[in-house]
Every structure is written in C-alpha cells, then in structure tokens.
C-alpha cells in the first residue's frame, strides 16, 4: 500500500478507528501516510488524530470521518481549516471507508479559493454598483439563425430596476418571446445595428401600448456577440416638456390674437419689414412681412406682402432704407419725419427692431402728416 499512496501528488492519510468499550468511534490513529502527508504532519504513525489536530472536531472533519467509517458512504467536500499549524487554508478532501477506518485524500486549494473569492467579491461589488443605478441596465446575447442573422436576443444580466420593469428575472429568456410587439421596430433594429457594427448608439424610444405610455432615453454598446443597454425613463420629463410646449402654443395664440386685434384697431399705419443687406452689409431695400388694415389708406400701396419697397416704388428715397437699416443693425429705435416723394406723402414715423437681430426685422408705426397739413391749410 505504501508504494501505491506514495505515487499520489495529493496528501494521502490512512486512519484506524479508535473505539470505546461500547464500540463508538472516539478517535482515529494514523496507520500510513504518503510522502506529502509526512511533509505536512511529520512522523505521526500510531498517534492520536485528536491529540495532534484537535481542530478536526470543531471544524466538522472528525464527524465526517466517523460517518464514512460507520456508513461506508464516501464524502467529498471543500474545507477551510484554521487550526494548529494551518492559517486559514482551503482543502479539497475525499474520505472513503477502509477496513475499520478511512483513507483521506487532501489537496490544498487555497490559491484557487482565494482567486475564486476575489472574483465573487468583485462580482458582488459590480452587482451592487449595477443595482444602485437609477437606470434599467440589461445585457443581451444575440440569437442567430443558421445564416448568422440576428433574429432575437437572450437576457444574460439585468439589474434590480430592470427586473422590476420586466416584472421578474428574465434570465436566459428571449426578448421577442417576452415582447413580441417589439419585432421589426426601430428599437429592435437599433440593437441589432450596435451588435453588427460595434458602434455605440443613443435614441429615444416611445413604448406606447395599451396600459403603457412611457418614453426612454436608450444607450447601447456592443459586448461580445451581444449588447449592454441602459434605459433612462424620461416619461415625466417628456410629458412636462410637451405640456410646456402646449401651454406655450396656447399662450402664443392668445397673445397673437390680442396683438392682431390691437394692430387692426389702430388709426396709425403699421407694418413689419425685413431689411435687405448686400454683401458689404449695406441696407439696399426692405420687404414687407405684415401690414394692418389702414396701411393702404396711409400709403396708397396695395398687395404689398412679400414685395420689396423698390418693387413698389423704385425711386423711394435712400434715406428711408438707411434709417431702417440702422434700426435693424443697432437695435436703437428711431423717431423721425420724412417725405416719401413717390407716394406724394410725408410721414411721422417710429421704427424699432423686433425678433432676433440676425433676422433684421423692424416694426414701423406711422401717420400720414400730409392729411393733417392739408386740413390745416384748408382752415
């Protein structure tokens, strides 16, 4: 037997049961050790296991040895042992019955176990970070047909929020089996594109089904032959934005309605123009964008919307264009009186810039002073 156990690279120990007067096993004594066992324990043949290694009792090893010796059923297990000369070492141990005792085969696996525990700690840390995210995070593996085409995705990993969103843990299930409504959607095609191209992508996804009306901002990156997806629920933000836009439109409509009623009720002429500049940034003309009802009465001009002043009166005085050009570029309002000879009228004018500066829009309020002067002459 000695030559046989010496061939093993593991620690092999042979024990004889020590029984009391009632036949109960109360100890074991060594009957044989291989070279590795001698290097570990020294010369212990014939000595008491409990006296040499009392830690076998509290660690549970002695109890296992007794069970195997009494029942004949082998046991294999991993054991952490921190007694005697051992300092928190891990062993893989196999115990089999031999005559009225046992044979124990032991292999130290401390290095492997420490690496395994480090991986577990790292995974636990990663999972904690993963689960603390305020976004849903899901990792998928591509499911391909015989032609290598992606036809579905399989759930590999989900964080806590993703599980809550899904209703349970979807591990190993297929995406389209859980969500058949997503087949051929832009969202599903985007997931495929990320896997096939390797390019990260972002998009807004509207999940609009009976009982659901959710908006998500989705980010996806390729991982292996799959994709990691984070989704931020922006439903509340989107709804708030939509409500603000709706209120803004309503307010704009109300303001616009009041604005038009005021403009149309005025006795003064009113118009909005766009000043036209050449490449040297000199004002050369202006186009009518909006006029009120009495504009024609004050100017004699008709059908002016979209037309320029040069089109309507080619010989209009240059001063008109330059004044409106200055207002458009500087933003400084101008009040003045000036004759428009082509129209045979003289005007009292107030001009001011509106809208964005680069739009060159100017609003003009004006009165036909020639009517007043003619009335004064008549009296």
KEPABA-689396 format. One record per residue (C-alpha): x, y, z. Coordinates in Angstrom, 2 decimals, padded with zeros to 5 digits. Layout:
BEGIN
{node {X,Y,Z}},
...
This chain:
BEGIN
{node {000.00,000.00,000.00}},
{node {002.80,002.43,000.85}},
{node {004.21,002.42,-002.66}},
{node {000.71,002.98,-004.03}},
{node {-000.11,006.04,-001.91}},
{node {003.37,007.49,-002.46}},
{node {002.54,007.79,-006.17}},
{node {-000.12,010.40,-005.42}},
{node {000.69,014.12,-005.57}},
{node {-002.06,014.73,-003.02}},
{node {-001.82,014.22,000.75}},
{node {-002.96,010.65,001.48}},
{node {-003.54,009.51,005.07}},
{node {-004.81,006.14,006.34}},
{node {-006.56,006.05,009.72}},
{node {-007.71,003.26,012.04}},
{node {-010.85,003.89,014.09}},
{node {-010.36,004.02,017.88}},
{node {-013.48,002.76,019.67}},
{node {-014.62,002.83,023.30}},
{node {-015.98,-000.22,025.20}},
{node {-019.40,000.34,023.63}},
{node {-017.98,000.31,020.09}},
{node {-018.35,004.04,019.44}},
{node {-015.60,005.80,017.47}},
{node {-013.88,008.28,019.80}},
{node {-010.69,008.90,017.85}},
{node {-008.59,007.86,014.87}},
{node {-004.92,006.90,014.74}},
{node {-002.59,007.08,011.76}},
{node {-001.60,003.77,010.18}},
{node {000.02,005.07,006.99}},
{node {000.98,008.37,005.30}},
{node {002.43,009.16,001.91}},
{node {005.42,011.49,001.44}},
{node {003.25,014.61,001.10}},
{node {001.44,013.78,004.35}},
{node {004.75,013.27,006.18}},
{node {005.98,016.66,004.93}},
{node {002.83,018.24,006.32}},
{node {002.41,016.38,009.64}},
{node {005.75,014.76,010.43}},
{node {006.03,011.22,011.85}},
{node {002.57,010.61,013.34}},
{node {002.12,006.87,012.71}},
{node {000.26,005.33,015.66}},
{node {-000.53,008.71,017.17}},
{node {-003.98,010.12,018.06}},
{node {-005.63,012.36,015.47}},
{node {-007.49,014.36,018.12}},
{node {-004.36,014.94,020.18}},
{node {-002.33,016.00,017.15}},
{node {-005.09,018.00,015.43}},
{node {-007.86,018.87,017.92}},
{node {-009.29,021.34,015.39}},
{node {-010.80,018.43,013.42}},
{node {-013.64,018.32,015.97}},
{node {-014.80,021.96,015.80}},
{node {-014.21,022.09,012.03}},
{node {-016.53,019.10,011.49}},
{node {-013.87,016.91,009.85}},
{node {-013.93,014.33,012.66}},
{node {-017.70,013.97,012.35}},
{node {-017.39,013.35,008.61}},
{node {-014.70,010.71,009.18}},
{node {-016.94,008.93,011.68}},
{node {-019.90,008.96,009.26}},
{node {-017.83,007.44,006.44}},
{node {-016.31,004.79,008.72}},
{node {-019.74,003.79,010.07}},
{node {-021.85,004.03,006.90}},
{node {-019.33,003.27,004.17}},
{node {-020.65,006.21,002.13}},
{node {-017.76,008.31,000.70}},
{node {-017.71,012.10,001.13}},
{node {-016.05,014.81,-000.94}},
{node {-016.05,018.46,000.13}},
{node {-014.15,021.73,000.35}},
{node {-012.95,022.67,003.81}},
{node {-011.44,025.79,005.34}},
{node {-009.08,024.85,008.19}},
{node {-007.57,027.42,010.59}},
{node {-006.14,025.32,013.43}},
{node {-002.74,024.08,014.57}},
{node {-000.05,024.97,012.00}},
{node {-002.66,025.90,009.38}},
{node {-003.64,029.54,008.83}},
{node {-006.99,029.82,007.05}},
{node {-006.09,027.32,004.37}},
{node {-008.56,025.69,001.97}},
{node {-008.50,021.97,001.16}},
{node {-010.43,019.67,-001.14}},
{node {-010.86,016.40,000.77}},
{node {-012.11,012.96,-000.17}},
{node {-012.87,010.35,002.52}},
{node {-013.56,006.66,001.78}},
{node {-014.03,003.70,004.13}},
{node {-011.05,001.33,004.50}},
{node {-011.33,-001.71,006.80}},
{node {-012.29,-000.31,010.25}},
{node {-011.18,003.17,009.38}},
{node {-010.84,005.56,006.46}},
{node {-008.48,006.79,003.77}},
{node {-008.34,010.61,003.44}},
{node {-007.05,012.24,000.26}},
{node {-006.45,016.00,000.59}},
{node {-005.41,018.66,-001.92}},
{node {-004.66,022.26,-000.93}},
{node {-006.75,024.70,-002.99}},
{node {-006.09,027.92,-001.06}},
{node {-004.75,029.82,-004.08}},
{node {-007.67,028.75,-006.24}},
{node {-010.17,029.51,-003.47}},
{node {-008.72,032.97,-002.80}},
{node {-008.93,033.78,-006.51}},
{node {-012.49,032.48,-006.56}},
{node {-013.43,034.60,-003.54}},
{node {-011.83,037.66,-005.15}},
{node {-013.92,037.08,-008.24}},
{node {-017.02,036.71,-006.06}},
{node {-016.22,039.94,-004.18}},
{node {-015.59,041.76,-007.47}},
{node {-018.83,040.39,-008.90}},
{node {-020.72,041.39,-005.77}},
{node {-019.26,044.89,-005.97}},
{node {-020.13,045.11,-009.65}},
{node {-023.64,043.85,-008.94}},
{node {-024.04,046.42,-006.14}},
{node {-022.99,049.23,-008.47}},
{node {-025.15,047.69,-011.18}},
{node {-028.20,047.53,-008.91}},
{node {-027.69,051.05,-007.50}},
{node {-028.16,052.59,-010.94}},
{node {-031.28,054.73,-011.38}},
{node {-031.49,053.43,-014.96}},
{node {-032.52,049.98,-016.13}},
{node {-029.47,048.01,-017.30}},
{node {-029.78,044.87,-019.39}},
{node {-027.14,042.74,-021.08}},
{node {-028.28,040.68,-024.07}},
{node {-026.64,037.95,-026.15}},
{node {-027.52,037.82,-029.84}},
{node {-029.58,034.84,-031.04}},
{node {-028.72,034.00,-034.64}},
{node {-030.24,031.73,-037.29}},
{node {-028.22,029.24,-039.37}},
{node {-027.28,032.08,-041.74}},
{node {-025.75,034.07,-038.90}},
{node {-028.52,036.68,-038.91}},
{node {-029.71,038.13,-035.59}},
{node {-033.29,037.03,-035.02}},
{node {-033.60,037.70,-031.29}},
{node {-031.70,038.49,-028.09}},
{node {-031.30,036.41,-024.93}},
{node {-031.26,038.01,-021.49}},
{node {-027.92,037.48,-019.73}},
{node {-027.99,040.04,-016.93}},
{node {-030.42,042.59,-015.53}},
{node {-030.15,044.99,-012.62}},
{node {-032.81,045.35,-009.92}},
{node {-034.69,048.15,-011.68}},
{node {-034.75,046.18,-014.95}},
{node {-036.20,043.15,-013.13}},
{node {-038.92,045.37,-011.62}},
{node {-039.67,046.82,-015.06}},
{node {-039.83,043.33,-016.59}},
{node {-041.98,042.03,-013.73}},
{node {-039.49,039.25,-012.83}},
{node {-035.98,038.00,-013.62}},
{node {-035.92,037.27,-017.38}},
{node {-032.55,035.46,-017.29}},
{node {-031.98,033.15,-020.30}},
{node {-035.35,034.08,-021.85}},
{node {-035.60,035.55,-025.33}},
{node {-036.51,039.18,-025.80}},
{node {-039.09,038.80,-028.58}},
{node {-040.79,035.93,-026.76}},
{node {-041.38,038.30,-023.85}},
{node {-042.05,041.32,-026.09}},
{node {-043.33,040.12,-029.48}},
{node {-044.65,043.63,-030.18}},
{node {-041.03,044.84,-030.48}},
{node {-040.27,042.78,-033.59}},
{node {-039.37,044.93,-036.62}},
{node {-039.43,048.12,-034.55}},
{node {-036.78,050.83,-034.77}},
{node {-035.70,049.94,-031.22}},
{node {-035.03,046.29,-032.11}},
{node {-033.25,047.24,-035.34}},
{node {-031.03,049.65,-033.38}},
{node {-030.00,046.86,-031.01}},
{node {-029.06,044.68,-034.00}},
{node {-027.13,047.54,-035.60}},
{node {-025.00,048.07,-032.47}},
{node {-024.03,044.38,-032.39}},
{node {-023.29,044.16,-036.12}},
{node {-021.34,047.43,-036.44}},
{node {-019.78,047.68,-032.99}},
{node {-020.73,051.37,-032.87}},
{node {-022.41,052.69,-029.69}},
{node {-025.77,054.38,-030.23}},
{node {-028.35,056.53,-028.44}},
{node {-032.02,057.00,-029.26}},
{node {-035.37,057.99,-027.78}},
{node {-037.83,055.12,-027.53}},
{node {-041.59,055.56,-027.04}},
{node {-043.20,052.45,-025.55}},
{node {-046.81,053.10,-026.50}},
{node {-049.05,050.10,-025.90}},
{node {-052.39,049.60,-024.13}},
{node {-051.72,050.45,-020.50}},
{node {-048.31,051.96,-021.28}},
{node {-047.18,055.39,-022.42}},
{node {-043.50,055.57,-021.49}},
{node {-040.56,057.40,-023.00}},
{node {-036.99,056.13,-022.61}},
{node {-033.59,057.52,-023.49}},
{node {-031.64,054.43,-024.56}},
{node {-027.87,053.94,-024.78}},
{node {-026.39,050.72,-026.17}},
{node {-022.83,049.40,-026.53}},
{node {-021.57,046.13,-028.01}},
{node {-020.35,043.44,-025.57}},
{node {-019.06,040.24,-027.16}},
{node {-021.75,038.97,-029.51}},
{node {-024.35,040.99,-027.67}},
{node {-025.24,044.39,-026.34}},
{node {-025.45,046.22,-023.00}},
{node {-028.44,048.53,-022.83}},
{node {-029.17,051.30,-020.34}},
{node {-032.56,052.98,-020.44}},
{node {-033.46,056.17,-018.59}},
{node {-037.19,056.63,-018.06}},
{node {-037.79,060.20,-019.25}},
{node {-041.59,059.90,-019.32}},
{node {-042.19,062.59,-016.70}},
{node {-039.62,064.91,-018.28}},
{node {-041.09,064.36,-021.75}},
{node {-044.66,064.87,-020.55}},
{node {-043.62,068.06,-018.75}},
{node {-041.89,069.35,-021.89}},
{node {-044.91,068.52,-024.03}},
{node {-047.22,070.26,-021.56}},
{node {-045.00,073.34,-021.52}},
{node {-044.98,073.43,-025.32}},
{node {-048.75,073.07,-025.37}},
{node {-049.14,075.90,-022.86}},
{node {-046.64,077.99,-024.82}},
{node {-048.63,077.45,-028.02}},
{node {-051.87,078.36,-026.25}},
{node {-050.30,081.48,-024.79}},
{node {-048.80,082.43,-028.14}},
{node {-052.19,082.02,-029.80}},
{node {-053.84,084.18,-027.18}},
{node {-051.12,086.85,-027.41}},
{node {-051.16,086.73,-031.20}},
{node {-054.93,087.10,-031.23}},
{node {-054.79,090.13,-028.90}},
{node {-051.86,091.57,-030.86}},
{node {-053.78,091.41,-034.15}},
{node {-056.91,092.92,-032.62}},
{node {-054.88,095.83,-031.25}},
{node {-052.99,096.40,-034.50}},
{node {-056.13,096.23,-036.59}},
{node {-057.95,098.71,-034.32}},
{node {-055.28,101.42,-034.56}},
{node {-055.68,104.56,-036.66}},
{node {-051.93,104.64,-037.31}},
{node {-050.43,102.67,-040.13}},
{node {-048.40,099.67,-039.05}},
{node {-046.09,097.26,-040.82}},
{node {-043.27,094.81,-040.17}},
{node {-040.43,094.78,-042.66}},
{node {-037.28,092.75,-043.27}},
{node {-034.33,094.95,-044.17}},
{node {-032.26,093.54,-047.05}},
{node {-028.46,093.99,-046.98}},
{node {-025.91,093.46,-049.74}},
{node {-022.60,091.57,-049.33}},
{node {-020.99,094.74,-047.94}},
{node {-023.68,094.80,-045.23}},
{node {-025.27,097.92,-046.62}},
{node {-029.07,098.22,-046.48}},
{node {-030.35,098.26,-050.06}},
{node {-034.08,097.51,-049.75}},
{node {-036.75,096.16,-047.41}},
{node {-039.51,093.61,-047.78}},
{node {-043.00,093.90,-046.27}},
{node {-043.88,090.97,-043.99}},
{node {-047.06,092.21,-042.31}},
{node {-049.35,095.26,-042.52}},
{node {-052.50,096.39,-040.74}},
{node {-055.87,097.31,-042.26}},
{node {-055.19,101.07,-042.57}},
{node {-051.78,100.61,-044.21}},
{node {-053.29,101.04,-047.67}},
{node {-055.16,104.18,-046.57}},
{node {-051.91,105.76,-045.28}},
{node {-049.70,104.71,-048.23}},
{node {-051.88,104.10,-051.23}},
{node {-049.99,100.83,-051.70}},
{node {-051.86,097.55,-052.18}},
{node {-050.92,093.85,-052.16}},
{node {-047.56,094.53,-050.55}},
{node {-046.94,091.35,-048.50}},
{node {-043.76,089.64,-049.74}},
{node {-042.80,092.54,-052.00}},
{node {-039.93,094.96,-051.54}},
{node {-040.16,098.74,-051.43}},
{node {-038.03,099.01,-054.60}},
{node {-040.54,096.79,-056.38}},
{node {-043.41,099.03,-055.27}},
{node {-041.64,102.41,-055.64}},
{node {-038.29,102.09,-057.38}},
{node {-037.32,105.71,-056.73}},
{node {-038.03,105.71,-053.00}},
{node {-035.59,107.96,-051.18}},
{node {-032.37,106.28,-050.00}},
{node {-032.82,107.83,-046.54}},
{node {-035.77,105.55,-045.76}},
{node {-033.73,102.43,-046.40}},
{node {-030.71,103.69,-044.45}},
{node {-032.75,104.67,-041.39}},
{node {-034.47,101.29,-041.25}},
{node {-031.09,099.59,-041.84}},
{node {-029.59,101.42,-038.86}},
{node {-032.50,100.37,-036.63}},
{node {-032.11,096.73,-037.76}},
{node {-028.35,096.59,-037.09}},
{node {-028.06,098.70,-033.92}},
{node {-031.37,097.90,-032.24}},
{node {-031.80,101.61,-031.42}},
{node {-035.36,102.84,-032.15}},
{node {-035.77,105.89,-034.37}},
{node {-038.47,108.58,-034.41}},
{node {-038.44,110.92,-037.40}},
{node {-040.46,112.77,-040.01}},
{node {-039.70,112.35,-043.68}},
{node {-041.25,112.85,-047.07}},
{node {-041.88,109.92,-049.43}},
{node {-041.99,111.69,-052.78}},
{node {-043.01,108.65,-054.87}},
{node {-046.05,108.33,-052.63}},
{node {-046.63,112.11,-052.50}},
{node {-046.87,111.92,-048.72}},
{node {-044.99,112.96,-045.59}},
{node {-044.89,110.68,-042.54}},
{node {-044.37,110.86,-038.82}},
{node {-042.58,107.55,-038.15}},
{node {-041.50,105.43,-035.17}},
{node {-039.36,102.37,-036.05}},
{node {-037.98,099.71,-033.66}},
{node {-036.28,096.33,-034.04}},
{node {-038.15,093.10,-033.21}},
{node {-037.34,089.37,-033.19}},
{node {-033.73,088.12,-033.39}},
{node {-031.07,090.63,-034.53}},
{node {-029.91,088.47,-037.45}},
{node {-033.47,088.42,-038.84}},
{node {-033.28,092.20,-039.49}},
{node {-036.96,092.70,-038.68}},
{node {-038.22,096.22,-037.99}},
{node {-041.71,097.23,-036.83}},
{node {-042.97,100.62,-038.03}},
{node {-045.78,102.84,-036.72}},
{node {-046.58,105.84,-038.93}},
{node {-049.06,108.64,-039.58}},
{node {-049.68,110.41,-042.88}},
{node {-048.82,114.03,-041.97}},
{node {-049.82,115.32,-045.39}},
{node {-053.50,114.75,-044.50}},
{node {-053.08,116.83,-041.34}},
{node {-051.22,119.58,-043.22}},
{node {-053.87,119.71,-045.96}},
{node {-056.52,120.08,-043.29}},
{node {-054.54,122.88,-041.64}},
{node {-054.16,124.69,-045.00}},
{node {-057.89,124.36,-045.67}},
{node {-058.71,126.03,-042.36}},
